Amino acid sequence: IPGLKPEQAGEAERLARALTGDNATHVVSYGTEAGQFQERGFSAVVCGPGNIEQAHQPNEFITIEQLEAGEAFTHRLIEHLCKD
């Protein structure tokens, strides 16, 4: 699986930053299909609620606050994609 390369001013990153208000980027050592989309010319980011420290562990969890933040992001994304 190809890695996801940072995109300077990529469309997906700009949108994710605008919808989250977060201007930080992070490099992580796990795989997703995002690199495959990027290889085909799509701008891509990987984002979601929770903390990678707790992900994919026997005691994996997400807090209510993190879940609510993810839900709010999804609502903002839908509004953005459905606007005139």
N, C-alpha and C positions, 0 to 999 in steps of 0.2 A: 504494500500500500504506500503510495507516495506521500511524503510529508506535506503539510500545509506551509507554504512560504509566506512570510510577512509581505503584505502589499502596501507600499507607500501610497496613501490616499486612495485605497481601494474602495469601491462603491459600497460593498457589504460592511466594511469596517466603519466607514463614515456613518452609515445608517445605524449600526449598532451603537456607536458612540453617541449619536444624537438621541436615540431612544432611551439609553441608559443614563446619560449624563456622565459616564465614566470614560476618562481619556487615557486610562492605563492599558497597556497591552502586556501579555504574559506569554512566555514560551513554556510549554509543558511537554512531557515525554510520554504521551500516549497517542494512539492512532484513532482516526475517524475517516470517514469517506470524503471529508472536505478537500483533501489533496487531490482526489480523483476528479472532483468537480472543477477545481482550479486548473488542472491539466487540460481540461476541455474548454477553458476560456471563461469560466464563471468566477466572479468575485465571491469569496467565501470567508466566513468566520465560524468559529465554534463558540457558542455561548449557552448559558443556562443557569438555572438557580442552583444554589447549594455551594459547597466547598469541596474541591477535589480531594482535600485531606480526608474527607469522610466517604468519598465515592468508592464503590466497588470493594468495600471491606465487609467482613462478617457483621459488623455493627453499623452498617451504612445508615445514615439518616439525613434528613433535611429539616431545618427549623420552620415553624409556621411563618416567621418573618421572611425567610428566604423563598418559601413557596409563594407568599403574597407578592414579593418583588418580581418573581418570574411571571406570575399572572398579570401584573401591571404592565410588564414589558410586552407580553403577548398582546394585550389589549391595545397598547400604543402601536405595535407593529401592524395589527389588523386595521386600525384607523388610518395609518399611513398608507397602506396598500389599497385601501378602499376609497380614499379621497378623490375628488374630481380631478 
